[in-house]
Amino acid sequence: MRILLIPGLWLDASSWDAVVPGLRRGGHDTVALTMPGVGAPATQSAAIGMAEWVGAVVAEIDASAGPVVLVGHSGGGNVAWGAAAARPDRVARVVFVDTVPPPPGGTISEFPVVDGVVPFPGWDYFDEEDVWDLDPTVRAETAPRTKSVPAQVPTDAIGEMDQARFRVPVTLLMGGLDEETFRRLSENWGATGAEFAAIEDAAVVRLDTAHWPQFTQPERLTEEILAAIG
C-alpha cells in the first residue's frame, strides 16, 4: 500500500522522519509530503490556500498506481479529508493524527500573521494538554525545524465535498481521547460531530500522547498507523 504522510502547520516532510522507516519496514511505499508555500515569503505564498494544499495531495494520489492511505497530522487532517473527498475511490483509508474530519466550511484555526505569513508561534503558545510530553530536548530540537505557512491556509475553509467521502474508512489516532469518550463528546460538536457520525466505518484509538506524537512517541504512532491499515 502507498502511504502519503501529510504534515500539520509549520512542518514539512522531515517531521515524519522517525515514522517513515517503520512504515517501510511494514511493507508500505511511504511518501512524506511538504505542502506548497511552506517556508516561503509572502511574495511567493500569498496566493496559496487550502485548495492548493488539497490539490497537491490529489496530484500525488493521481500519480499513484493503486489505492493510497492518507495520514494527516493536525491541520493536515483537513488536507487529507479534502483530498479523500476529491478521490474517494482511490483512498483506502484516512488516518487522522490528533485531529478530526472537518465538515464543509471547516477551517484549521487562526494564528498571528507576520510579514504576510503565519510563523510558528513557539511551543509556549499552546495549551498544556497539547505539549505536556514535549520535554526541553524535543522542544529545542524541533522548534528550529519549523517553517512559516501561507497566511490563507489556517483560516481557509474546506469547500463542498463529495458525499462519497463518508464511504472512505477512517481511523482517528487521538492523543488523549478513547473511542467511548470521543463519541460522547462529539455529539455536542455541531457540524463537526455530524461529519464524524456520517462516516460509515470509523474507529478511534487513544495514543496517550499530546499533540505531536511523531516527535514524542514515533514508535507508538507507527504501530497504530500500521494497525489501522491492517
Secondary structure, 3 states (H helix, E strand, C coil): CEEEEECCCCCCHHHHCCCHHHHHHCCCEEEECCCCCCCCCHHHHCCCCHHHHHHHHHHHHHCCCCCEEEEEECCHHHHHHHHHHHCCCCEEEEEEECCCCCCCCCCCCCCCCECCEECCCCHHHCCHHHHCCCCHHHHHHHHHHCCCEECCHHHCCCCCCCHHHHHCCEEEEECCCCHHHHHHHHCCCHHHHHHHHCCCCEEEEECCCCCCHHHHCHHHHHHHHHHHHC
